[in-house]
Amino acid sequence: MIKNITILGSGNVATHLGKALLKEGYSINQVYSPNKDNAFDLANELNAMPCDDPKFITDESHIYIIAIKDDFIDKIAQQLLLKDKIVVHTSGSIAMDVLSQFDNHGIFYPLQTFSKDTAVNISDVPFCIEANNEATKNHLLALAKTLSNKVYEIDSEQRKKIHVAAVFACNFSNYLCSISEDILKENNMDLDILKPLILETAQKIQTNSPIAVQTGPAKRNDQEVIENHIKLLGNTEAYKDIYQLITDNIIKQHNGKL
Ligand SMILES: NC(=O)c1ccc[n+]([C@@H]2O[C@H](COP(=O)([O-])OP(=O)(O)OC[C@H]3O[C@@H](n4cnc5c(N)ncnc54)[C@H](OP(=O)(O)O)[C@@H]3O)[C@@H](O)[C@H]2O)c1
């Protein structure tokens, strides 16, 4: 049974997972992060030992959760001398086999948007689990189930698809909201006026397909309004391009051409 955990990373995911695991009674042995202050700060919060050099990561834990920048997971994993321990990463897009040098390895991917200082209800976060053997998979499923009510066995191919879908649902919608905020600010107004609309948009698709509840000028193909909007965007070429591209696609989608 997993009791002792080492966390690699001190950012958004490491912080949320670390706190949630500690709350559930797990012991966090070490927190590794290349920036000494960051390692120290999170270790301090988790009653763990800080570490800023992978060669000082000890083999005392049952599981090692790598929650660092995607580009460095492979490189850091190569430096860990933990042959028979469970080693997992938390990425939506990095293949499981970057951890194949460990006898017991897998994926512990929390499918949510995490920002360090924004509270998240971890029991509602879907966890996508994969492992290279049955025993490791069962350990990971059991660990995830102590944190969340939504635990799924998801293979690497499915996880990659989920991740690209999540980028549209989360990162792109968030970026589009940042454009809304910019347009309002430019005109001395605040995003607050759009917040009920943003919430309702997210609420509606809890019980409806997004296509079924689409509204707006593109869905109605109101060409005059669309042209006026493009003019209103003035010299902001990037916003005009995005407006036109998404408008064209909504029109096609509602004419059955997509
Ligand atoms: N944020 C999300 O919403 C989310 C959701 C699900 C999964 N994930 C996955 O979780 C992982 C961590 O994401 P995050 O958002 O928590 O990232 P983050 O907040 O940006 O934190 C990145 C961590 O990577 C470390 N790091 C940076 N460069 C490094 C290097 N060269 N070598 C070793 N470590 C390095 C940072 O260390 P220092 O601070 O010490 O420099 C920091 O601890 C990623 O695999 C990501 O795909 C993220």
The ligand as an SDF file (V2000), in Angstrom:
LIG
                    3D

 48 52  0  0  0  0  0  0  0  0999 V2000
   -1.5430   23.1440  -14.8280 N   0  0  0  0  0  0  0  0  0  0  0  0
   -2.4580   22.3330  -15.2610 C   0  0  0  0  0  0  0  0  0  0  0  0
   -3.6040   22.7410  -15.3760 O   0  0  0  0  0  0  0  0  0  0  0  0
   -2.1440   20.8780  -15.5530 C   0  0  0  0  0  0  0  0  0  0  0  0
   -3.2140   19.9760  -15.5600 C   0  0  0  0  0  0  0  0  0  0  0  0
   -2.9480   18.6170  -15.7480 C   0  0  0  0  0  0  0  0  0  0  0  0
   -1.6490   18.1860  -15.9610 C   0  0  0  0  0  0  0  0  0  0  0  0
   -0.6270   19.1120  -15.9860 N   0  0  0  0  0  0  0  0  0  0  0  0
    0.7380   18.5830  -16.1750 C   0  0  0  0  0  0  0  0  0  0  0  0
    1.4340   18.6640  -14.9260 O   0  0  0  0  0  0  0  0  0  0  0  0
    2.8280   18.9400  -15.1510 C   0  0  0  0  0  0  0  0  0  0  0  0
    3.2110   20.2110  -14.4210 C   0  0  0  0  0  0  0  0  0  0  0  0
    2.4290   21.2830  -14.8940 O   0  0  0  0  0  0  0  0  0  0  0  0
    2.2590   22.6160  -14.0060 P   0  0  0  0  0  0  0  0  0  0  0  0
    1.1630   23.4160  -14.6270 O   0  0  0  0  0  0  0  0  0  0  0  0
    2.1880   22.2490  -12.5700 O   0  0  0  0  0  0  0  0  0  0  0  0
    3.6410   23.3250  -14.3100 O   0  0  0  0  0  0  0  0  0  0  0  0
    4.2860   24.6050  -13.5970 P   0  0  0  0  0  0  0  0  0  0  0  0
    3.3570   25.1670  -12.5880 O   0  0  0  0  0  0  0  0  0  0  0  0
    4.7680   25.4730  -14.6980 O   0  0  0  0  0  0  0  0  0  0  0  0
    5.5210   23.9830  -12.8270 O   0  0  0  0  0  0  0  0  0  0  0  0
    6.5730   23.4520  -13.5710 C   0  0  0  0  0  0  0  0  0  0  0  0
    7.5400   22.7200  -12.6740 C   0  0  0  0  0  0  0  0  0  0  0  0
    8.5690   22.2210  -13.5490 O   0  0  0  0  0  0  0  0  0  0  0  0
    9.8110   22.5660  -12.9870 C   0  0  0  0  0  0  0  0  0  0  0  0
   10.8170   22.7440  -14.0400 N   0  0  0  0  0  0  0  0  0  0  0  0
   10.9510   23.7490  -14.9220 C   0  0  0  0  0  0  0  0  0  0  0  0
   12.0380   23.5660  -15.6860 N   0  0  0  0  0  0  0  0  0  0  0  0
   12.5970   22.3960  -15.2660 C   0  0  0  0  0  0  0  0  0  0  0  0
   13.7730   21.6740  -15.6340 C   0  0  0  0  0  0  0  0  0  0  0  0
   14.5950   22.1120  -16.6040 N   0  0  0  0  0  0  0  0  0  0  0  0
   14.0490   20.5270  -14.9720 N   0  0  0  0  0  0  0  0  0  0  0  0
   13.2410   20.0810  -13.9890 C   0  0  0  0  0  0  0  0  0  0  0  0
   12.1180   20.7280  -13.5800 N   0  0  0  0  0  0  0  0  0  0  0  0
   11.8170   21.8680  -14.2140 C   0  0  0  0  0  0  0  0  0  0  0  0
    9.5560   23.8800  -12.2640 C   0  0  0  0  0  0  0  0  0  0  0  0
   10.5900   24.0620  -11.3390 O   0  0  0  0  0  0  0  0  0  0  0  0
   11.0380   25.4870  -10.7360 P   0  0  0  0  0  0  0  0  0  0  0  0
    9.7820   26.2120  -10.3910 O   0  0  0  0  0  0  0  0  0  0  0  0
   11.8360   25.0860   -9.5590 O   0  0  0  0  0  0  0  0  0  0  0  0
   11.7910   26.1440  -11.8410 O   0  0  0  0  0  0  0  0  0  0  0  0
    8.2070   23.5930  -11.6390 C   0  0  0  0  0  0  0  0  0  0  0  0
    8.3680   22.8880  -10.4450 O   0  0  0  0  0  0  0  0  0  0  0  0
    2.9870   19.0080  -16.6760 C   0  0  0  0  0  0  0  0  0  0  0  0
    3.3610   17.7280  -17.1250 O   0  0  0  0  0  0  0  0  0  0  0  0
    1.5910   19.3580  -17.1650 C   0  0  0  0  0  0  0  0  0  0  0  0
    1.3690   18.8960  -18.4850 O   0  0  0  0  0  0  0  0  0  0  0  0
   -0.8470   20.4320  -15.7860 C   0  0  0  0  0  0  0  0  0  0  0  0
  1  2  1  0
  2  3  2  0
  2  4  1  0
  4  5  1  0
  4 48  2  0
  5  6  2  0
  6  7  1  0
  7  8  2  0
  8  9  1  0
  8 48  1  0
  9 10  1  0
  9 46  1  0
 10 11  1  0
 11 12  1  0
 11 44  1  0
 12 13  1  0
 13 14  1  0
 14 15  2  0
 14 16  1  0
 14 17  1  0
 17 18  1  0
 18 19  2  0
 18 20  1  0
 18 21  1  0
 21 22  1  0
 22 23  1  0
 23 24  1  0
 23 42  1  0
 24 25  1  0
 25 26  1  0
 25 36  1  0
 26 27  1  0
 26 35  1  0
 27 28  2  0
 28 29  1  0
 29 30  1  0
 29 35  2  0
 30 31  1  0
 30 32  2  0
 32 33  1  0
 33 34  2  0
 34 35  1  0
 36 37  1  0
 36 42  1  0
 37 38  1  0
 38 39  2  0
 38 40  1  0
 38 41  1  0
 42 43  1  0
 44 45  1  0
 44 46  1  0
 46 47  1  0
M  CHG  2   8   1  16  -1
M  END
$$$$
